[in-house]
């Protein structure tokens, strides 16, 4: 079909929609080096036609091209919609190039620009048809992998998505070349609009002498992953109380979080002052420069390095989890979890602002240790040994972006809720959860319904099977989600 394609590239025809991807990509080290995936963009059908005379496959976003290929150019075997993708670039999407070899009479698609160039210059694929569609190079719960198969006898390639397609190609002698990119399935799946976000408050008193309470909570979350549809767990800091030569509190916390790892539940942890070298045994200030000690998180990052966080999108400082962002999809929407250090440095605030600016289509959840005071207002100080106050962080980053929806914190008090309005009119829901409970394991459950535009919050204690009745349970309606 290289001889009858639309002049220029079919990918440039108005109205084309498709997608593709490549091998999984590791999380970026900085916010600017990788954009998070926009699953909602992958909604347009990619049609699959086969020419029986030689086995060539045509994948196209253009329904008219598919029809014309069948009536005029011998692509009479109609396989319907192979998958769904995008015809325009978008957040987290990569181009899938379309090339054609007159000698092989074969179309070929690749997300790898180097592979494409090599085939064009050395492999006989002399007709460069530009970008065929856009897909994701990374896996996501909302997408399916696309495998590429090769048939040396026919000198052709073909894609497969379902297990049945893969089995049929393998049985016919095609060779599996692995996952090439990720797309949306051919038949859109019903969207479950309800899910649970979990917030774990200060656990410092749960790990001092044993791990019973934190272990119990994490196992309860793992056991109830399906029942509650838990999509993400956030911890607001002071995971440990203080460090010791054997790092036993971090060992206990690390082992407890392994229960979430085993259950496949992603999480993020904010840094509290007790998670740093600023706090010595007994809770007293460590000797030396307390501000410098506050930024010494060596032990924390030994047990919770960036590589441990499965939905990590980027970090402020290489090798450190202190300031990080994470992305996931739930309720048919895209979400970004921004974890910010305690009483943040100005450079970290600037980094956070850049992350928010680069993800306008994500609903943002902020985790930080100190934000609200015990009365629910925004904290004005920096603890005496931090850098900028929570009010500074809010004024210079969090309130400026219209997609910020939640700010969760701990550090003081017990619980508080207060809604405030960002500079662009968005409502920001702030929730304080602390308790410092040494006899149970308080856990805030945020049940979100993106269709009903609501969320409900409650604090449950799994160890004693009790739900708090202290005013921490409430429902908010008329929530405006980013869609």
C-alpha positions, 0 to 999 in steps of 0.5 A: 500500500505504500504506492497508494498512501495519502501524499505526506503521511496518513498520520497527518490526515485530520481525524486520525486516532490511534496509539502504540508504545514500547518496552517499559520505561523506568521512572525518571529521576526528575519531573522534566524527564518523564511525563505521566501517562494520560490513559483517557487519550487512548480511546480511538479505534485502530482498524486491522485489515489483512491482504490474504495474497501475501499476509500483509497487515494494515493497522490504521486509525482511518476508517476510510483508509481501511475500507479503501484498502479492502475494496481497492488494494486486496486487504479483504480480510477484515479483523475489526478493531485491533485496539484503541490508541491516539492520533495526536500526541499527549501526556505520556504518549510516544509516536509509533512510526509507520514504514513500508517496504516495496520489496517485502510488500510489508507495512511495519510499525515501531515505537523505536526511532532507532529501529525505524531509521535502521529499517529505512536506511538498511532494511528496505523499508524505503517508504517512510509514512511518518507517525502512524499513531501514538501509544504508551511506552509504559504499562498501566492498569488501564492499558493492555500490552501489544506483542509483535510476532514475526513470520519468516516464511511470509516475511511479515509481522503482526500484532497480538493483544489477547491470549487467543490471538497470541496462541493462534499466531504461535500455533501457526508458526509465528515467533513472539518478539515480545511487548512493543507498546501499550494501548487501550483494549479494543472493547472499552471496559466498563469504568469502575468509578468507586475506589478507596484512597488510604491515608496512614497517619504518624506510626512512630509509636507503633514501631518503637518496641514491636511491630504488632500494630503496623503489621496488623494494619498493613495486613488488613489493607492487603486482605481488603484490597479487593473488597475496598478497591484500594488503589493507593496508600499514602503515609503522612510522615513520622513513620519511625520515632527515632533511629538507632544503631541497628535501625530496628524501627525502620526494619519493622516499618520496612517489613510491614510495608512488604505486605503492601508490596506483596499485595500489589498496592502502591504507596508513597511516604512523606518525610516527618521530622522523626524520620530524619537525623534531627531526632535522637532516641527519646525524641530529643534534638540530635547534636549539630546543625538541626536544619542540616540534620533535618535533611539527612534522611540516609536511613530512611532512604536505605530502607525506602529508596526510590526504587521501592515505590512502584508508581514513582514518576520522578524525584527532586534529588537523585537517590532520595525519596524525600520529594517525589511524585507518583501517578496512577489511574482510578475511577476513570481518572488520572491521579498524581501523588506529590510527596513533599518534605517537611518545612520545604526548601525553596528549591524543593518548592520550585520543583513541586511547582514544575511537577504540578505545571507538567501534569494539568490533567491529573487530580493532585493529592499532596502528602506532607508531614506538617501543613495544618495545625491542630485547629485546622488552619495552615501552619505559619511556622517552620518548627524553628529548624525547618526552611519554609513554612507550610503557608509559604509552600501553599502560597507559592505552589499548592494553591496556584494550580487548578488540579490540586484536590487534596492535601493530607498531613499529620504531625500535630493534633488528632484530626481536622478538615477544612476546604479552601479555594485555590487561586484558580477557583478550585476547591482544595480539601485539606485533612489532618490525621495524627492521633499518635495512637500506641494501642491501635492503628488509626487508618483514614479511608477516603472512598471516592466516587468520580461519577457521583462527584463525592468522597467520604472519609472515615477513620477506622482502627483495624486492630480493635475493629472500631470506627472513630466517632470524633467527627472525622467521618464526613461526606463531601458532595459536588466535587469537581474532578479533573477529567 
